[in-house]
Amino acid sequence: MRASTEKYVRAGISGLVAVGCGVASGELVALAVSPFASPYQAVAAFLVDHSPAFAREFAIHTFGTNDKQALMFGMVAVIVVLAVVAGILQARRPPLGLVVVVLFAAFGVLAAVTRPTFEPFYILPPAVSGLVSGLVLVLLCRGAQPRSDGPVESGEGPARSSVGGGWSRRQFAGAIGVLAVASAASVLVARQVARTGGVIAERMRAVLPKVSSAAAPIPAGTDVAVDGVTPFVTGNGTFYRIDTALQVPQLSTRDWRLRIHGMVDREITLSWDDLMSMPAMERIITLSCVSNEVGGDLAGNARWLGFPMRDILDRAGVRSGADMLLSTSIDGWTSGTPLQAITDGRDAMLAIGMNGEPLPLEHGYPVRQVIPGLYGFVSACKWVVDWEITRFDRAQAYWTKRGWGVRAPIKTASRIDRPAPLSRQPAGRVVVAGTAWAQHRGVRGVEVRVDDGPWQPATLATEYSVDTWRQWTWDWDATPGQHTVHCRATDAAGRTQPEQRVAPIPDGATGWHSRVFRIEG
């Protein structure tokens, strides 16, 4: 019984190490082939692209900006379980374990083939991964049969020196240790090479061009500077990130191109040097994600540097009847933007800088789109490399294919930033403060009410522009007890955000934000 248990423990460990060797081999091959050929990343992207809408919405709602990490941890758990099962099956009923490994490798090939950026050599990393996993699994499972390291007493004859044809515990542990260390070292090397690649070094050396049209100075009173309130300008490190890129693309300025085609008079392709020859503009613009819940933090305000998109479209010449810009990222993600939002005078730009620095890699380096007034899924294409001028009745973008909104203007929203929810405050003067936004319309007013009392006007901070959020404060003479405070904003067109809560998907959340406080006498 003890030998049987040890056999299956060894088999499970063998499966785990075999698959680990395979994953490490695939990642090393992908390092030499293409960063988009990683089998692990390809499988993760396949799961994201082919999961039902409710699953994606659940992940965003539950994990927020940590949805990618949650997927990766989940994949690791599944791979570990499958690897252990494969090892046990191979030891118990060969070649069933090998079949599991082959099927898993085949799934990796399928994921690679279906990537938007697919090239034939993408098949190589998952194929190598499956081959290595299979060979190591067979080798280790042959040695997984336990045998004793010393003599075994027998009542019917002389002592035998060993039992079984497998490796001794020391031999098995040595083989497992060497393979595990080699696999871990390979993965670490691959990740370190990727992290210290040429694109990262290039960004560190990059110098932004001189600005021809600077952003207006931020006037006094724009930032209320109240403790706990979101700053007027969001730092690069804290700016929200929501996208489908499980692996941040690393595209150099040397390799970047923007192809402009479709319903145009002249098909053109812009290089980085072409961009640098254009007059640069700088603007402060607030972006917001459609996945933002009422009161959520998936909004940010930054100083962007780039080039007017309408000027670039003028170079190509947009034909009559076109109403959509279908933008494509280097990793195949697409967004569909109303052409009117680019040509109506707003500061839509191809951005290359953020808060005085080159774009961070995770925010679209070297080039992304920034378009005021539209949710990011229809406008803010990162790592953009392709523009197709088309029509909404002829093409669909990534999220619209999955039932999300089409034109998606940002809805009026307001949020209480302080006091913190469920906090305890002393009776008397309490400062309630927050942020409101209605991009490309502007915020006319914010109102606050306590419990079911009358609405009271909040004091608005100085407005910077209609394309940025606006802070507000309200002084409350708080009385003891538990209270619920609501806020609502009205945009410059006179439209007040509605009370009814509406979920973010398909075209943005609505509803009054509220917080509950305990006032102590």
N, C-alpha and C positions, 0 to 999 in steps of 0.2 A: 504493500500500500504506500509505504514511504517512497519507494523507487518510482512508482507511478506518478505520485504528486510532483516529485522533483522533475520528472520527464516533462510534464506539462508546464511547469514553471519555466524550465529551460526553453521549451518551445515558444511560449509567449514572449520571453525576452528575445529569443532569436528573431521572431517576427518583427518586433519593435525595432531592433537594431538593423535588420535587413531593410525595412522601409526607410529608416533614417539614412542609411547609406544611399538608397535610391534617391531620396529627396535632395541630399547634399550633392550627388552627382549631377542631377538635373539642373540645380541652381548654378553649379560651376560651368556646365555647358552653356546655359543661358547667358552667363556673364560674357562668354566669348562670342555668342551669337547675336543677342539683342536683349535689352532689358525688358522688352515686351514678350519675350519668349519664356519667361519663368513659368514652369508648370504649376507651381503653387499659386502664383498670382493669376494665371490663366483660369484655373479651376475656381478660384474665388470670384473672379469677374464673371465667369459663366453662371455661377450660382446667383449673383446679384442680378444679372441681365435676364435670367429666366425664372426668377422667383415670382410668385403672384404678387399683385399690387398690395394686397393686405399685409403680406409678410414684410415688404419693404417699408410700408407706412408704420407697421408695428415697430420695426427696428429703429426708425428715425424717432418715433414718439418715445420709445423706451430708453434708447441709448444716446439720442441726440448726436453730438459731434463725436461720440465714442462708438458709433455704429460699426465703423471699419474694424476697430480693435475687437469688438464683440464677435464679429464674423470670423476674424483670424483665430481667436481663442477657440471658438466653436469648431472650426476646421481642424485645429490641432487635436482637440478631444476626439473627434470622429476618426481621424487618421490613427491615433493611438489605439483606439478600440479595434479598428479594422486590422491593424498590424498584429496585435496580439491574437486576434481570432485567426488570421492567416497562419501564424506560426503554429498554433495548436492544431488547426486542420491539417497542416503539412506533416506534422509529427504523427497524427492519428490516422489520417486517411489521405496519404499522398496520391495524386498531386493537387488536392483541393486547395491547399494554401497557395500554391503557385498560380492556380486559376484566379483566386481573389486578387493577387498582385497584378496579373496580366489585365484583368478587367479594370482595375484602378488605373493602370497605365493607359489603357485604351480610352478611359474617360478623360485623362489628361490630354491625349491627342485630340479628342473631340473638342475639348475646351480651346485648345490652341488653334484648331482649324476655324472655329467660329469667331475668333477675335476680329474686331473691325480692322485691325492693322495687320492681318495675317499675311505672312510670307511663307513659302514652302519650308524654309529651314526652321520654322517654329516647331515642326514635328520632332526635330532631333532631341531637344531636352527631355520631353516626356518619354520618348522611346528609350533613351539611355537610362533614364530613371527606372523604368520598368525592367529593363535588362539587368541592371545592377541589383535591384531589389530581388529579382527572381534567383539570380546566381547565389547571392549571399544567403537567401532564405534556405535554398536547398543545401548549401554547404553547412550552415549552422544546425539545421534540423537533423542532418546526418550525425552530427556530433552531440545532439541533445539527449541521446540515450544514456542515462546515467550508468556509471560503473564504479565500483568501490575502489578506493585508493590503496587498500590493504587486503590481506587474506580474509577469506570468508569461510567460516567453519561449516562443515557438513557432517551430519551424523552417519552418513553411509559411505564415507571414504575419506581420502586425504583432503586437506584444505586446498581451495582454488585461489589463485592469485588475483582474479578479477571476475566481475560479473558484467555482461553486456559488452557491446562493441563500441560504445560512444567514448567521448572524451572524459577525462577525469575532471573533477570540479576545478582544479587549478588550470588545466588546459582550456576548459570552457570559459572560465572567468577571464583568462588572458586574451582569448580571441575576441570576446565581447568587449572588453576594455579597449583594445587597440582599435577595433572598428568604430566604437562609439566616439572615442576621442578624435579619430580621423574625420568622422562625419561632422562633429561639432566644429572642429577647426576649419573644415571646408566651408561650412555655412558662415562662420564668422568672417573668414577671409573674403567670401563673396560679398557679404554685406558691407564690410569695411571698404572694399574697392569701389562699390556702388556709391557709398557715402562720400568718399573723397575723390570722386571722379572729376573729369575736366569741367563739367558744367558748374559744379559747386565752386571750383577754383575760379572759373571765368566770372561768375557772378560777384565774387569777392573783389575782383579787379575792375569790374565794370564802372564806368563813369556816365552819369546821366547827362543828356544834352542840355544846352542852355535853353531856358524857357522864353518863348516869344510872347506868350500871353499868360501872365502869372495869375494865380488865384488871389482874390481880394483878401486883404488882411482881416484877421478875425477881430471884430470890434469888442471893446470892453462890454461886459455883461452878457456875452454869448454863453459863457460857461458859468453856471451859478456857484461852482466851487463849494458845494455842500457835501459834507462827508457822507459817503454811501451812494451818491449819485454817479451814474455813468459819465465819465469825462466826455467833453464835446468831441475830441478826436480820439479814435481808438488806435492803440498801438498795434504794430504788426504782429507781435507775439500773442495778443489777446483777441485779434480779429477772428470772427467765427469762420469756420471752414466746413462747407457741406458740398460734396461732389461725389461722383461715382468712381473716382480714381483710387483704387486700392494700393496702387504703386505710383508714387508721384513721378510724372514724366520728367525726364532730364533732357531737354532740348537746347542745344547751343544756338547762339546767335548766328554762327556760321552756317548751321544747317537749317535755320528757320526760313520758311517761305510761306507766303500767303497767296494762294491761287484764288482768283476772282473770276467766276464764270457763270453760265446760265443765261438769264434774260438781260444780257448786256450788249452794248455796241462793240466793245473791244474786250476780249479775254486777256487779262494781264496777270502777272505773277510778281509780287513784291518781295524783295530781299530785305535783310536788316539794313543794309546801306541805303536802300531806297527810303526806308522809314526815317533814318537819321538825316536825310536830306530835306525832310519836311519841317515846317515850323511846329515846334512843340508847345502844347498848352498844359496848364496846371489848374485843377479844380478840386474843391472839397465836395465830396458826394457821399451820401448815405446809401448803403446797399442793404437789402433785406431778403431773407430766404422765405420762400413760400411755406416751408415746413415750420415756420415760427408759430408757436402756440400763443394764445392771448397772454401777454405778460412775459413772453419768452425773450431770450437774449440773442437770437439769431439775426441780429442787425448790427451794423457797424458803420462808422463814419471815418473816412480817411482822405488824405491829400493825394490825389492821383495825378500822374504826369503821363501824357500820351499825345496822340494825334487824332484830329477830328475824323470820325468815320465817314461823315458826309463828303468830305474832300476826297477821300479815297474812292468812294462810290462814283463821284463825278469823273474821276479818271477813266473808269470803266464805262460809264454812260448807262444808266438804268433805263431799260425799255418800258414803254407804256404797258400798263396792265400788271406789272410786277408789284407785289405787296408784301413780300416776305424775304428776309435774309436768313438762310439756313447756314449756320456756322458749325464747323466741325473741329473738334479738338484733335491733337496728335494721337490720342488714345481711342478715337472713334466716337466720342460722345457728341451729341448734336443739340443745338438750341434753335428755336424758330422765333425771330424777332420781327415785329411789324416794321416795315421800312419807314413808315411815317414817324416812328419814334427816333429814327436816325436823322431824318431830313427836316424835322419841324422846328429846328433851332435850338433844341436842348443840347447839352454838352456830352453827347455820345462819343466815346473815344476808344481807340486802341491804346491801352495803357501799358507802359513799360516800367513805371515807377510808382512807389507807394510810400508815403510819408518820408520823402527825401532819400529813399534807397531804391535800388533795383528791386523789382517784384521778388518777394520770397518764392522759392520753388513751389511751395504748396498753394500759393495764390496765383500761379500761372506763368512764372518766368519761362521765356522772356517776354511774351506778349499775351494779353488777355483783353476782353471787352469790359467796359464799364458804361452802362446806359442808365441814366437817372429815370426813376419812376416805374420801372418794371421789375418784377421778381426775377431772381437770378436764373431760374430754370428756363426762361425764355430770352435771356439777354446776356448773362455774364459768362460767356464761354471762355474758359481758361485754356492756355496752351493752344490758341487758335491757329489753324493752318489752312483753312479752306472756307471760302464764302461762295455759296451758290445763291444767285438772285432768282427767286422763283415765286410761287403763289401758295397761299394756304390751302387751296383746293387741289394742289398737286403734290405736296410734300408734307411730311410730319416729322417732328423732332423726337428725340429720345423719350421724354416724359409725356408728350402729347399722344404718342403711340400707346401709352399705358393709361390713358384716360384722364390725364391732368389737363388743366386749362390751356387755352390757345394763345390769347394775347396778354393776359395776366398783368394788368396794372396793379401797383401796390395799393392796398387798402389803407384807409386812415386808421391809425393805431395809437394807443397811449399806454404807458406802463408806470406803475409805482415802483420806484427804486429804493426808497427809504420811508419809514423805518422797515427793518427786516420783518418778514412774516413771522407771526406768533411771538414777536418780541414783547418785552414788558417795558412800558414807558411811564415816567412819573406824570402825575396829573399836572395840568397847566399847559404852557406853550409847547406844542410839539410841531416840528417842521416836517410836513409831508412833501416829498419831492419826487420827480420822475422825469421821463422823457416821452415825447410824442413825435410822430412823423406822418407825413402825407406827401411823399416825394413827388416833385414836379408840380405840386399844387400849393404846398405850404400849409402851416398850421395857423389858424385864426385864433383859436382859444382852447383852453382845457378847463374842465369843471371837475369838482370833487364833491362827494357827499359822504356823510357818516350815517351808517345804518340806513334807515328809510327817510332821512331828513331831506331838506331842500338842496338842490345843487348850488354850489358856491364857486365863483370864478377863481381860478388859480392865477398866480402872477407868472407871466411868460418871460423867459429870458429873451434877450435881444435875438432877433432872427438873423441868421447869417445869409441863407438863401432858401428858395423854395425847394431846393434839392437836398437839403440837409435836415436832420432832426432838430427838435427844439426842446430845450429843458424848461421845467416849470417848478414852482414851489407854492405851497399853501400853508399858512400858519393856522394851527388848530388849537383852540382852547379846550383841551381834552379833559373830560370828566371821568372819574373812576368807573371801571367795569370793562367788559369785553365789547369791542366795537369792530364793525366791518366798514372799511373805507373803499369806495369805488372811485374810478376816474373815467372820463370820456373826453375825446378830442373832437374838434370841429375843424374841417379844412377850410382853405381860403374861398372855396366855392360855396360854403355854407352847409356842407353835408356833415352831419354828426354821426360818429360811429354808432352802430345799432347795439341794443342791449343783448339781443339773442346771440348765444354762442354758436359759432359755425366752425367746424373742423378745418384745419389748414388745407387739406386736399379736397377738391382739385385746384382751387384758385385763391387760397389765402384765408386765414382765420379772421373772424370778427367777434365782437363781444366786449363788454366792459371788464377791465381788469380790477381785481379786488384783493385786499389783504386784511387779515384779522390781527388786531392788536389787543393786548391787555393793558389797561391804564390803571395804575395803582395809586390810591389816595394816600 
